[in-house]
Amino acid sequence: LLAYSYGEIRETDEAARRPVPSGGACYPLELYPIIVDSPDFESGIYHYNIRDDGLERLQQDDYTEWVRDTWTWITADDAVSAMIVITALPERSAETYGEMGYLFAGIETGAVIQNLQLVATELGIGSRPHNGLNYRALRQQLRLGDDEYLLSTVAFGGSVPSDSE
């Protein structure tokens, strides 16, 4: 899911690229999966290491209740398996593009959200962007630096709604 949404693509001797447009190929985004319920990964907070195409576990714990408390409109009735938090280090783009670097980070975030949802749908996983949350609590839990901005989150769980629903 992460690799097809924001991972590096290498073709023969060409430079690595990603499946989203990025102003100047600066790629200012960072992805933090929060695993709540997965048969493949332990519960916890991870960082997606794009270069290695792997997950680095930052914190191990059961985050079920914390997710319900931090994101508005997520209740015990919601079968949330994971959240992907998208942050940006806009200075990566701003060094080249000035204030436009911040805009480019937002546009890139939209492309990543789109990819995450398209890939999830292909895998039969339900998903939705979800930005109603306690930003301060999430920033503290992820231990984000002052230069890293929280841009969006995507919730995953359940199956893709059918046409009959």
HELIX and SHEET records of a PDB file:
HELIX    1   1 LEU A    2  TYR A    6  1                                   5    
HELIX    2   2 GLY A   23  ALA A   25  5                                   3    
HELIX    3   3 THR A   64  THR A   70  1                                   7    
HELIX    4   4 GLU A   91  TYR A   97  1                                   7    
HELIX    5   5 MET A  100  GLU A  122  1                                  23    
HELIX    6   6 TYR A  135  LEU A  142  1                                   8    
SHEET    1   A 6 GLY A  54  GLN A  60  0                                        
SHEET    2   A 6 GLY A  44  ASN A  49 -1                                        
SHEET    3   A 6 LEU A  29  ILE A  35 -1                                        
SHEET    4   A 6 ALA A  82  ALA A  88 -1                                        
SHEET    5   A 6 TYR A 149  SER A 159 -1                                        
SHEET    6   A 6 ILE A 125  PRO A 129 -1                                        
END                                                                             
